[in-house]
């Protein structure tokens, strides 16, 4: 960042890094926050970037600058909202097999069978 370079990361997965619980498709989801925290500390600009595969092997890059003055939580909420819109428009391009909602607010991390049961409960409750 000090050399005016770009740092990017995929933050749409539930991983074992500094994270916040942020709504994603209406369910609180563990969303990595360290990249946002670091960018805010350094004064760097924060952007979202989505690469969408179009027909005939063409790609569209969707970029949006976020307001770095917003809180980390608000920035992650905005990111997840933008990601939801891309996923709704191009659902076949997102990694659905990843356990995006396996971490719970209380810190519990669901095993595969627990995760599937929990997802089923959420789907059938709606």
Helices and strands as residue ranges (DSSP letters): E 19-24, E 27-32, H 34-42, E 46-53, G 55-57, E 59-66, H 72-89, G 91-93, H 112-125
